Amino acid sequence: MYAYKFGSEYWVEYYNLVKNMCMRIKPILFLFIIISFSTSYAQKVNWTSDGLFYTILKEGSLVKIDPKTNVETVIFQEWDLMPYRDSLPLKVESFEYAKDGKRVLLFTNSAKVWRYNTKGDYWVMDLHTRQLKQLGGRLPKQSLMFAKFSPDSRQVAYVSGNNIYAEDVVTGTIKQLTVDGTRRMINGTFDWVYEEEFGLRDGFRWSPDSRSIAYWQVDATGIRDFYMINNTDSVYSRIIPVEYPKVGQKPSVVRIGVVSLLNSVTRWMQVEGKPDEHYITRMEWSGSNELIIQQLDRKQQESKLMYANTSDGNVRTFWAENDDAWVDLNNADPASLNSTSGNIIWINNGQDFLWVSERDGWRHIYKISRDGKNTLLLTKGNYDIDEILGIDEINSFIYFNASPENALQRYLYRVRFSSPKDQPELVTLGSLKGTHSYSISPGAKMALHTFSNYNTPPITEWISLPDGKPLNNADAIVKHIKIDERIDVTYLKLVTEDNIEVDAWVRKPANFNSSKKYPLVVYVYGEPGLSTVNDEYGNHNNSLYAGDMDEDGYIQASLDCRGTPVLKGAAWRKSIYGRNGQINIDDIAGGAKKLMELPYIDKSRTAIWGWSGGGATTLHIMFKYPQLFTTGISIAAITNLLNYDNIYTERYMGLPEENIDGYKKGSVINYVNGLKGNLLYIHGTGDDNVHYSNAEMLLNEVIKYNKEITFMAYPNRGHSIREGAGTRKHLATLYTNYLRTHCLPGGR
C-alpha cells in the first residue's frame, strides 16, 4: 500500500541497526533520530523451539543464550563459516534450525526483490561436523528464495526463477518440482501487488509428512506491464517492465497446487469462483491431507475460509464473514508467533482455531470450532485488540496488545480461551504509560519486553510468563528509565467544525517563550495504512531536516484523521470507505485550523509535508484549503487514484465503475487550480510503487492553470528515494533549504 511504504523500507534499516542492541543481555538505552511516523519497537527474537533460549549472530558466531542466567553457548564460530580454506567467512543474514536440531540453514549474499532482500544464497551447516554445503547446485548464484527445511529435516525446498525445488541435504540431489515458472508465471512466491498489499512473499508450505508441498501459483500473464524508463545507465534508454494491475483491472489468476515430491505432479485445488474475481490471501496445512485457505472476493467485502482435500482437490467453505466496507485481514502477527506458515492459530489439539474479526464493530478475538459451526467471542467490550502475540496452551492464555483507555498507547493483555466470560487481564505494569512491545517465546514461557513513550527512549527487559515479572530484578525497566529532557511534547484532542475529534501532538522548540510566535511545521499521513500520533519515542522527530528543528525554533506537530488504523473501532477506520481523499482531508484541515488557534503559532509561517500517502494529503490541503498553509512539501504522492494498484485502492474506494465520482473527488489532480502558497514536489523516476507518471500528470495541470511550483525528480530512485551516491544528503538539503526559505525559523 502506497500509504506507508517509505516507512516500512526505512524500518528494514532500523531493524537491522537495533536488532543486535535489543538482543543483548542487559537492557540498554539507545537514541536515534527517525522520521515522524508510527513505529513499533518490538524485535523478533530467534527463540529456540522449546521457548527457553534465544539465538543471535554475535561477531560472526551463532550463540545460544539463556535469558534467565545470561549463559552463552557457542553453536558455531566465525571460522566455521569459511566454505573453502582460503575464503572469507560467510556473512550470515538469517538462519533456521532443522527440526531435529542437527543442521542449520544459513542465508547469505542477499539481494532486494521489490521491497525486501528475499533472494540470495543458502548454505546448510552440519552442526556435528561443521561441514558447509551450498544449496542450489548449478542454479544461478543469489537466486534462491525462502529456503526451509522439511519437517523430517531431510530436505530443503526453495524457489529459484519462479520455480520450486527440493534438495536432499545429505546427497545433494535436487528435484525441480515446477517447470513453467517465468516472469509472469510465478510459483512459490508472488507478484508485485500481492507482496505490496497482502504482505505475501513466501508462497509455499511443506506438508506435515514432508512428502509434498502446497504452493501459490500467480498467473500474471493477463496483467499489463507498467513501463519505467532508465535514462542514466546507458546512452540508450532502457525500459523496465513491472506487471502492475491498476485500479479497475481484474486481479491476477491465483490458484493453489500441491506437488508430490515422488513424481513432481501437481494437483490443483478446486477453489470456487472465477479465478480472476477473487484473491487467495492465506493458505496452510490443517492436516496431513488437508489445507485451510482464505479467499477474498475482488471487492474484499467477503472472506471465506475453506478446507481443501489435497488427495482429490475438492474444496468446501466452512466459515465466512462479510462487511459493507472491507474485511480486515489482521489476525495474528506471524513474526511474533515465530510462525513460518501464516495467521491461523490452532488450539485445543486442533479442535479450534483463533481468528480476529471486526464483525461486531470492534477488532476482537474469536474462537472458532474446526467445523466452523461454533463461533465464540473471547475479548468482549467496546475496544480493539491490536494483534495476537502469543499462546500459552497449558494455562489457556491468549496474549495480545491493546489499549482500551488510550488508543495512542499499547499494553499487553491476556484472556483465557477456556473461560471467555473473564475480562481481559492487564499483564503490563500499568504505571509505565506509553507503548509496550513484546516478542513472546513459543509456549509463552518468557518474552522480550520493550517500552518507550514520547520522551523515554526504548528500553528492554526479559520477563517471565505468566507472572510478567523481570527475569532479573537488577535489569528491570523500572530501574533504568531515563527521560529525554529535550523533548517537549503535548498531546491534544481537537474537535473540528464537523464535530470530529482528532488526536494531535505538538512539540515545542528549545527555549520556548510563550510570549513569542513560532513557525508551525505539520507532518501528515492521513491514509488507512498508518497512524502518526502515537505515544512512543521517535514519533516526533524529522530525519529529513538537515539540522535541529528544536534549536532553529520550529513548532512541530502531527494529527490523525478518520480512516487511519487507530484503535477506535471499525466505524472510525472504515468511515473512509468510498471517500478516501475527502473526509480524511477535511479532518486534517479541521484539526490544522484548531492547531493554529494556539497563541504561540505564527499563521504567516506555516508548513505541511508528507511522503507517499502523506504527500497526497499535503497536496489536497494545499489545493483545497490554500488559506491554511503558506508552504507545502510533497514527496512521492499519488495524484490520481486511478493510477494506483487495484488491491489497495479498490479495498478503500470500491470498484471505479461503481464509484467514479468518489474517485474524482478523492484525486488531488482535480484541485490544482486552488494552489496559492509555495509548493515543493519531489518524485523518483524509478518508483515502482507510486509511479512517476503521477508527477507528470500533476505537472500538466500546473501548466494548464499557470501555477508555479518547485519540482525535483530523482533519476531511477524508488519510492523511498534512497538509491545512489549522495541521494539522502541531497534530499535533506533540498527539503531543509526550501523550508527555511519559505517558512522562516525562530520565535518572534
C-alpha positions in Angstrom: 0.0 0.0 0.0 1.5 3.3 -1.1 0.3 4.8 2.2 3.3 3.7 4.3 6.0 2.1 2.1 8.6 4.7 2.8 8.2 3.9 6.4 8.4 0.2 6.1 11.6 0.3 4.0 13.2 2.7 6.4 12.4 0.4 9.2 14.2 -2.5 7.5 17.4 -0.5 8.0 16.3 0.5 11.5 15.6 -3.1 12.4 19.0 -4.2 11.3 20.5 -1.4 13.3 18.8 -2.1 16.6 18.2 -5.8 16.5 21.6 -6.7 17.9 21.3 -4.0 20.5 17.9 -5.3 21.7 19.3 -8.8 21.9 21.9 -8.0 24.4 21.7 -9.5 27.9 21.2 -6.2 29.8 18.7 -3.6 28.9 20.3 -0.7 27.1 19.2 2.8 26.2 19.7 3.9 22.7 18.9 7.1 21.0 18.2 7.6 17.3 16.6 10.2 15.1 13.8 9.0 12.8 11.2 10.4 10.5 7.9 11.3 12.1 5.6 8.3 11.7 4.2 5.5 13.7 6.7 2.8 14.7 6.9 -0.4 16.7 10.0 -1.3 18.7 9.1 -5.0 19.1 12.0 -7.1 17.8 11.7 -10.6 16.5 13.6 -12.9 18.8 15.1 -16.1 17.4 13.7 -18.3 20.0 14.5 -22.0 20.2 11.5 -24.3 19.6 11.2 -25.1 23.4 10.9 -21.4 24.2 13.7 -21.5 26.8 16.6 -19.9 24.8 17.2 -17.5 22.0 20.0 -17.4 19.4 21.9 -14.4 17.9 24.6 -13.8 15.5 27.4 -12.2 17.5 30.7 -11.2 15.9 30.2 -13.8 13.2 29.4 -16.6 15.6 26.0 -18.1 16.3 25.3 -18.0 20.1 22.5 -19.6 22.1 21.7 -17.6 25.3 19.6 -18.4 28.3 17.7 -15.2 29.3 17.4 -16.5 32.9 21.1 -16.9 33.5 22.7 -14.9 30.7 24.8 -18.0 30.0 26.0 -18.2 26.3 26.7 -21.3 24.3 28.5 -21.0 21.1 26.9 -23.1 18.3 29.5 -22.3 15.7 32.2 -19.7 15.3 33.1 -17.3 12.5 35.9 -19.5 11.3 33.4 -22.3 10.8 31.8 -20.2 8.1 34.7 -20.5 5.6 33.4 -22.9 3.0 36.9 -23.1 1.4 40.3 -22.9 3.1 41.3 -19.6 1.5 37.8 -18.0 1.5 36.4 -15.3 3.7 33.7 -16.3 6.3 30.2 -16.2 5.1 28.2 -13.1 6.2 25.1 -14.7 7.6 22.0 -12.6 7.5 19.5 -15.0 8.9 19.3 -18.7 10.0 16.9 -21.5 10.7 17.4 -24.8 12.6 16.2 -28.1 11.2 13.6 -29.6 13.4 15.9 -32.4 14.6 18.5 -29.8 15.6 21.3 -31.4 13.6 21.6 -28.8 10.9 21.2 -25.1 10.4 20.2 -23.2 7.3 22.2 -20.0 6.6 21.0 -17.1 4.3 23.8 -15.0 2.8 24.6 -12.6 -0.1 21.0 -11.3 -0.3 19.5 -9.0 -2.9 16.3 -7.0 -3.0 13.1 -8.2 -4.6 10.8 -5.2 -4.7 11.0 -4.1 -1.0 13.0 -6.7 0.8 16.1 -8.7 0.4 14.4 -12.0 -0.2 16.7 -13.7 -2.6 20.3 -14.8 -2.1 22.4 -17.9 -1.4 21.7 -20.6 1.1 24.1 -22.9 2.9 23.5 -25.8 5.2 25.8 -26.5 8.1 26.1 -29.9 9.8 26.4 -28.9 13.4 28.3 -32.1 14.3 30.9 -32.0 11.6 30.8 -28.2 10.9 30.7 -29.0 7.2 29.2 -26.4 5.0 27.3 -27.2 1.8 25.8 -24.6 -0.6 22.3 -25.3 -1.9 21.1 -24.8 -5.4 23.7 -26.8 -7.5 24.0 -25.1 -10.9 21.2 -22.7 -10.3 22.3 -19.0 -10.6 24.0 -17.5 -7.6 22.0 -15.2 -5.5 18.7 -16.6 -6.9 17.3 -18.8 -4.1 14.3 -17.6 -2.1 12.5 -18.7 1.1 14.5 -21.9 1.7 13.2 -24.0 4.5 13.7 -27.5 6.0 11.2 -30.2 5.6 9.5 -31.3 8.8 11.6 -34.5 8.8 14.8 -32.4 8.4 16.0 -34.3 5.4 15.3 -31.9 2.6 15.3 -28.1 1.9 12.8 -26.6 -0.5 13.3 -23.2 -2.2 12.3 -21.0 -5.1 14.6 -20.0 -8.0 13.5 -18.4 -11.2 9.8 -18.7 -10.0 10.1 -22.5 -9.9 10.1 -24.7 -6.8 12.9 -27.1 -6.0 13.6 -29.6 -3.2 17.1 -30.7 -2.3 18.3 -33.6 -0.2 20.6 -32.2 2.4 22.7 -35.4 2.5 23.1 -36.5 -1.1 22.6 -33.1 -2.7 20.1 -34.5 -5.1 17.9 -31.7 -6.5 14.3 -32.2 -7.8 12.7 -29.5 -9.8 9.1 -29.6 -8.8 7.6 -27.0 -11.2 8.8 -26.2 -14.7 6.6 -23.4 -16.0 8.0 -20.5 -14.0 8.5 -17.3 -15.9 8.4 -13.6 -15.0 4.7 -13.8 -15.3 4.0 -17.3 -14.2 5.1 -17.3 -10.6 5.3 -20.5 -8.5 6.0 -20.4 -4.7 6.3 -16.6 -4.4 4.2 -13.6 -5.6 3.9 -10.7 -8.0 4.4 -7.0 -7.0 0.8 -6.3 -5.9 0.3 -9.4 -3.7 3.6 -8.6 -1.9 2.8 -4.9 -1.5 -0.8 -5.2 -0.4 -1.2 -8.6 1.3 2.3 -8.9 2.7 2.7 -12.2 0.9 6.2 -13.2 -0.2 6.9 -16.8 0.9 4.5 -18.7 -1.2 4.9 -22.4 -0.4 4.4 -24.7 2.6 5.8 -28.2 3.4 3.3 -30.9 4.2 3.4 -32.3 7.7 4.7 -35.7 6.3 7.4 -34.0 4.1 6.1 -35.8 1.0 4.5 -32.8 -0.8 4.5 -29.0 -0.9 1.5 -26.7 -1.2 2.1 -23.5 -3.1 0.5 -20.5 -4.7 0.8 -20.0 -8.4 0.3 -16.5 -9.7 -0.6 -16.2 -13.3 0.1 -12.6 -14.2 0.0 -13.1 -18.0 -3.2 -11.1 -18.1 -1.8 -8.1 -16.2 -0.5 -5.2 -18.3 3.0 -4.0 -17.7 3.8 -0.5 -16.4 7.0 0.7 -18.0 9.6 2.6 -16.1 12.5 4.1 -18.1 16.1 4.1 -17.1 17.8 7.1 -18.9 21.0 7.3 -16.9 22.9 3.9 -17.1 23.4 4.0 -20.9 23.3 6.4 -23.8 20.2 4.5 -24.9 17.2 4.4 -22.5 16.2 1.0 -21.0 12.6 0.0 -20.4 11.9 -1.7 -17.1 8.5 -3.5 -17.1 6.6 -4.2 -14.0 3.4 -6.3 -14.1 1.1 -3.9 -12.3 -2.7 -4.2 -12.1 -4.1 -0.6 -11.9 -7.5 0.2 -10.4 -10.3 -1.3 -12.5 -8.2 -4.1 -13.8 -9.0 -7.7 -12.8 -6.7 -9.5 -10.4 -4.0 -12.0 -11.4 -5.3 -15.5 -11.6 -4.1 -17.2 -8.5 -4.5 -20.9 -7.6 -3.2 -23.4 -5.0 -1.4 -26.5 -6.0 0.0 -29.4 -4.1 3.1 -31.0 -5.7 4.3 -34.5 -4.9 8.0 -35.0 -4.2 7.7 -38.5 -5.5 6.7 -37.7 -9.1 6.6 -33.8 -9.3 2.9 -33.9 -10.3 0.8 -31.0 -9.1 -2.8 -31.4 -8.1 -4.8 -28.2 -8.2 -7.3 -27.3 -5.5 -10.7 -26.6 -7.0 -11.4 -23.3 -5.2 -14.9 -22.0 -6.0 -15.5 -18.8 -8.0 -14.0 -17.2 -11.1 -10.2 -17.1 -10.6 -9.9 -13.5 -11.8 -12.6 -12.2 -9.5 -11.0 -13.2 -6.1 -7.8 -13.2 -4.1 -6.3 -16.1 -2.1 -4.7 -14.4 0.9 -3.9 -17.2 3.3 -3.1 -20.9 2.9 -1.5 -23.5 5.2 -1.8 -27.2 6.1 -4.5 -28.1 8.5 -3.9 -31.8 8.5 -1.9 -34.5 6.7 -4.1 -34.3 3.6 -5.9 -31.0 4.1 -5.3 -27.3 3.6 -7.1 -24.3 5.0 -7.5 -21.4 2.6 -8.8 -17.9 2.9 -10.4 -16.3 -0.1 -11.4 -12.7 -0.6 -13.8 -11.5 -3.3 -12.4 -8.8 -5.5 -14.2 -6.0 -3.6 -12.7 -7.6 -0.4 -16.1 -7.5 1.3 -16.5 -11.2 1.7 -14.0 -13.5 3.4 -14.3 -17.3 3.1 -12.4 -20.0 5.0 -12.2 -23.2 3.1 -10.8 -26.7 3.6 -9.2 -28.3 0.6 -8.7 -32.1 0.3 -5.2 -32.5 -1.2 -6.0 -36.1 -2.3 -8.7 -35.1 -4.8 -8.6 -31.2 -4.8 -12.2 -30.8 -3.6 -12.8 -27.6 -1.6 -15.6 -26.6 0.7 -16.4 -23.4 2.5 -16.9 -23.8 6.3 -16.9 -20.2 7.6 -17.5 -16.8 6.1 -17.9 -13.1 7.1 -19.0 -10.0 5.3 -18.6 -6.3 5.6 -20.2 -3.4 3.8 -16.7 -1.7 3.5 -13.9 -4.3 3.6 -12.9 -7.3 5.6 -9.8 -6.5 7.6 -7.1 -9.1 7.2 -5.4 -8.5 10.5 -5.2 -11.7 12.6 -2.0 -12.7 14.3 1.5 -11.4 13.9 3.4 -14.4 12.4 6.7 -12.8 13.3 5.6 -12.5 17.0 4.3 -16.1 17.0 7.5 -17.4 15.4 5.4 -18.8 12.6 6.6 -19.6 9.1 3.2 -20.5 7.8 0.6 -17.9 8.3 -2.1 -16.5 10.5 -4.2 -19.5 11.5 -3.7 -20.3 15.2 -4.8 -23.8 16.2 -5.6 -24.5 19.8 -7.1 -27.4 21.8 -5.2 -30.0 19.8 -6.5 -28.6 16.5 -10.2 -28.7 17.6 -10.5 -24.9 17.4 -8.6 -22.0 15.9 -8.4 -18.3 16.8 -9.5 -15.6 14.4 -9.5 -11.8 14.6 -12.6 -10.1 13.2 -14.4 -6.8 13.2 -17.8 -8.4 12.8 -19.3 -6.6 15.9 -17.7 -3.2 15.1 -14.5 -3.8 17.1 -11.4 -5.8 16.4 -11.8 -8.9 18.6 -10.5 -12.4 19.0 -12.9 -15.3 18.3 -12.6 -19.0 18.9 -14.0 -20.9 16.0 -14.5 -24.7 16.0 -12.8 -26.7 13.4 -16.0 -27.3 11.5 -17.0 -23.6 11.7 -20.3 -24.3 13.4 -19.4 -22.6 16.7 -18.0 -19.1 17.0 -17.2 -17.7 20.4 -16.2 -14.1 21.2 -13.3 -14.1 23.6 -12.5 -10.4 24.0 -15.7 -8.6 24.8 -16.2 -4.9 25.1 -16.0 -1.6 23.2 -12.3 -1.7 22.5 -10.0 -3.0 19.8 -7.2 -5.6 20.2 -4.2 -4.9 18.0 -2.5 -8.3 17.4 -2.3 -11.7 18.9 1.2 -12.0 20.2 1.4 -15.4 21.9 -0.4 -18.6 23.0 0.0 -20.5 26.3 -1.8 -23.8 25.7 -1.0 -25.1 29.2 -2.7 -22.2 31.0 -5.2 -21.4 28.2 -3.9 -17.9 27.8 -4.0 -15.8 24.6 -1.6 -12.8 24.8 -2.4 -9.7 22.8 -1.7 -6.0 22.7 -4.4 -3.4 23.2 -5.2 -0.1 24.9 -8.8 0.3 25.8 -8.3 3.6 27.6 -5.9 5.4 25.3 -5.7 4.5 21.6 -2.2 6.1 21.3 -0.6 3.6 23.6 -0.1 -0.2 23.7 -0.1 -2.7 26.6 0.0 -6.5 27.0 -3.3 -8.2 27.9 -4.4 -11.8 28.1 -7.6 -13.8 28.2 -8.3 -17.4 28.8 -9.8 -19.2 25.8 -11.1 -21.8 28.2 -13.0 -19.0 30.2 -14.3 -16.5 27.7 -16.5 -14.8 30.3 -13.5 -13.5 32.1 -12.4 -9.9 31.4 -9.0 -9.4 29.8 -6.2 -9.2 32.3 -3.6 -6.5 32.1 -0.1 -8.0 32.2 2.0 -4.8 31.6 2.8 -2.7 34.7 0.1 -0.1 34.4 2.3 2.7 35.9 4.5 2.7 32.8 2.4 4.8 30.4 3.3 4.6 26.8 3.9 1.9 24.2 4.9 -1.7 25.2 6.1 -4.2 22.7 6.7 -7.9 23.2 8.4 -10.8 21.5 6.9 -13.8 23.2 8.6 -17.2 23.2 6.9 -20.4 21.9 4.6 -21.6 24.6 4.6 -18.1 26.2 7.2 -19.0 28.8 9.0 -15.7 28.6 9.3 -12.5 26.5 11.5 -9.7 25.5 9.6 -6.5 26.6 10.4 -3.1 25.1 9.0 0.1 26.5 9.1 3.7 25.3 7.0 6.8 25.3 7.3 10.3 23.8 10.2 11.3 26.0 11.5 7.9 27.1 14.0 6.2 24.7 13.3 2.5 24.2 14.5 0.2 27.0 14.2 -3.6 27.2 14.0 -6.3 29.8 13.4 -10.1 29.8 10.2 -11.1 31.6 8.8 -14.5 32.6 5.3 -15.5 31.9 2.6 -15.9 33.1 3.7 -13.7 36.1 5.0 -10.9 33.9 8.0 -10.3 36.2 11.5 -9.4 35.2 13.8 -12.4 35.0 16.5 -10.3 36.7 15.3 -7.6 39.0 18.5 -5.6 38.6 17.7 -5.3 34.9 14.1 -4.3 35.4 12.9 -1.5 33.1 11.5 0.5 36.1 15.0 0.8 37.5 16.6 2.2 34.3 14.1 4.7 33.0 15.7 7.8 31.7 13.8 10.8 30.4 14.9 12.7 27.3 14.5 16.3 28.7 14.9 17.8 25.2 11.5 16.6 24.1 8.6 18.9 25.0 5.5 17.3 23.6 1.9 17.8 24.3 -0.9 15.6 23.2 -4.2 17.2 22.2 -7.7 16.2 21.3 -9.0 18.7 18.7 -12.7 19.0 17.8 -13.2 20.1 14.2 -16.0 22.2 12.9 -17.6 19.0 11.7 -17.6 17.8 15.4 -14.9 15.2 14.7 -12.4 14.6 17.5 -8.9 14.1 16.1 -5.7 13.3 18.0 -2.7 15.5 17.6 0.7 16.2 19.2 2.6 19.4 19.4 6.4 19.6 20.0 7.7 23.0 21.3 11.2 24.1 20.4 14.2 24.6 22.7 14.0 27.7 25.0 10.3 28.1 24.2 8.9 31.5 25.1 5.1 31.7 25.3 5.2 35.4 24.5 6.6 34.8 21.1 5.1 33.3 17.9 6.8 30.4 16.1 6.6 28.8 12.7 4.5 25.6 12.5 5.6 22.5 10.6 2.9 19.8 10.4 3.7 16.2 9.3 0.7 14.4 7.8 -0.2 11.0 6.5 -4.0 10.5 6.6 -4.4 7.1 4.9 -5.6 3.7 6.1 -2.1 2.3 6.4 -0.6 4.4 9.1 -1.1 6.5 12.3 1.2 9.4 13.0 0.0 10.2 16.5 1.3 7.6 19.0 2.9 7.7 22.4 6.2 6.3 21.6 9.8 7.5 21.3 11.0 8.9 18.0 7.5 9.7 16.8 8.1 13.4 17.0 11.4 13.9 15.0 12.1 14.8 11.5 15.1 13.0 9.8 14.7 14.9 6.6 15.6 18.2 8.3 19.4 18.8 8.0 19.7 20.5 11.3 18.0 20.7 14.7 14.4 21.9 14.4 14.2 22.5 18.1 17.3 24.7 18.1 16.1 26.5 15.0 12.8 27.4 16.7 10.1 25.4 14.8 6.9 24.1 16.4 6.4 20.6 15.1 3.0 18.8 15.0 1.1 16.0 13.5 -2.5 14.8 13.6 -4.6 11.8 12.7 -7.9 11.6 11.0 -10.8 9.2 10.3 -9.6 6.2 8.3 -6.3 5.8 10.0 -5.7 2.5 11.7 -6.2 3.8 15.3 -7.8 1.5 17.9 -11.0 3.5 17.9 -13.3 0.9 16.4 -14.2 -0.2 12.9 -16.5 2.7 12.3 -13.6 5.1 12.7 -11.4 3.2 10.4 -14.0 2.3 7.8 -15.8 5.7 7.6 -13.3 6.5 4.8 -14.8 3.8 2.5 -15.6 5.3 -0.9 -14.4 8.7 0.3 -10.7 8.5 0.6 -9.3 11.9 -0.3 -12.4 13.6 1.1 -13.4 13.1 4.8 -9.8 12.4 5.9 -8.7 15.6 4.2 -11.5 17.5 5.9 -10.4 16.1 9.3 -6.8 17.1 8.7 -7.8 20.6 7.7 -10.2 21.0 10.6 -7.5 19.8 13.0 -5.0 22.2 11.5 -7.3 25.1 11.9 -7.6 24.3 15.7 -3.8 24.0 15.9 -3.4 27.5 14.5 -5.6 28.9 17.3 -2.7 28.2 19.7 -1.5 31.6 20.8 2.2 30.9 20.0 1.6 29.9 16.3 2.6 32.4 13.7 -0.1 31.9 11.0 2.1 33.7 8.4 4.7 30.9 8.7 3.0 27.5 8.4 4.2 24.4 6.5 2.7 21.0 5.9 4.6 18.0 4.5 4.2 14.3 3.9 5.5 11.3 2.0 3.5 8.9 -0.2 0.0 8.9 1.3 1.1 11.9 3.3 2.3 13.5 0.1 -1.1 13.2 -1.4 -2.7 14.6 1.8 -0.3 17.6 1.6 -1.3 18.3 -2.0 -5.0 18.0 -1.0 -4.6 20.6 1.8 -2.5 23.0 -0.3 -5.1 22.9 -3.2 -8.4 22.7 -1.3 -7.5 24.7 1.8 -5.0 27.2 0.5 -5.6 29.6 3.3 -4.2 27.3 5.9 -0.5 26.8 5.0 1.9 29.1 3.3 4.2 26.2 2.3 3.9 22.5 1.3 6.4 19.8 0.6 5.0 16.7 -1.0 7.1 13.6 -1.7 6.2 10.6 -3.9 2.5 11.4 -3.9 -0.2 9.6 -5.9 -2.1 12.4 -7.7 -4.9 10.4 -9.3 -6.5 7.5 -7.5 -6.9 5.7 -10.8 -3.1 5.5 -11.1 -2.7 3.1 -8.2 -3.0 -0.6 -7.8 -6.3 -2.4 -7.7 -6.0 -4.2 -4.3 -5.2 -1.2 -2.2 -7.4 1.3 -3.9 -10.5 -0.9 -4.5 -10.4 -2.0 -0.9 -11.0 1.5 0.3 -12.8 3.1 -2.7 -14.8 0.2 -4.2 -14.7 -0.5 -7.9 -14.3 2.6 -10.1 -17.3 1.8 -12.2 -19.4 1.9 -9.1 -17.9 5.0 -7.5 -16.3 7.1 -10.3 -17.5 10.3 -8.6 -15.7 9.3 -5.4 -12.5 8.6 -7.4 -12.7 12.0 -9.0 -13.3 13.8 -5.7 -10.6 11.9 -4.0 -7.9 12.7 -6.6 -5.7 15.8 -5.9 -5.1 16.3 -9.7 -8.6 17.8 -9.9 -7.9 20.6 -7.5 -4.6 22.1 -8.7 -6.2 25.4 -9.6 -6.7 26.1 -5.9 -2.9 26.4 -5.1 -1.8 29.8 -3.7 1.2 29.0 -1.5 4.7 27.7 -2.0 4.9 24.1 -3.1 7.9 21.7 -3.5 7.0 18.5 -5.2 9.5 15.6 -5.3 9.4 12.2 -7.0 11.7 9.4 -8.0 11.5 8.3 -11.7 12.2 4.7 -10.7 9.3 4.5 -8.2 7.6 1.1 -8.9 5.1 1.8 -6.2 3.7 5.3 -6.8 4.7 5.7 -10.4 6.5 8.8 -11.8 3.6 9.3 -14.1 1.7 10.8 -11.1 4.3 13.7 -11.2 4.0 14.3 -14.9 0.2 14.3 -14.7 0.4 16.8 -11.9 2.8 19.0 -13.8 0.4 19.1 -16.8 -2.3 20.5 -14.5 0.2 23.0 -13.0 1.0 24.2 -16.5 -2.7 24.3 -17.5 -3.6 26.6 -14.7 -0.4 28.7 -14.9 0.7 27.8 -11.4 4.3 27.9 -10.2 5.8 25.1 -8.1 9.3 23.8 -7.4 9.8 20.4 -8.7 12.7 17.8 -8.2 12.9 14.5 -10.0 15.4 11.9 -8.7 16.5 9.7 -11.6 16.0 5.9 -11.2 15.2 6.4 -7.4 12.5 4.3 -5.9 9.7 5.2 -3.6 12.0 5.7 -0.6 14.4 7.8 -2.7 17.5 6.2 -1.2 19.4 4.7 -4.1 22.6 6.3 -5.5 25.5 8.2 -4.1 24.6 11.4 -2.2 20.8 10.9 -2.6 19.8 11.2 1.0 22.0 14.2 1.7 20.7 15.9 -1.4 17.1 15.3 -0.4 17.6 16.5 3.1 19.4 19.6 1.9 16.6 20.4 -0.6 13.9 19.8 1.9 15.7 21.9 4.6 16.6 24.9 2.4 13.1 25.1 1.0 11.6 25.0 4.4 14.0 27.6 5.8 13.4 29.9 2.8 9.6 29.8 2.7 8.8 29.1 6.4 11.4 31.1 8.3 12.6 29.6 11.5 12.7 31.1 15.0 10.4 32.8 17.5 9.4 36.4 17.0 
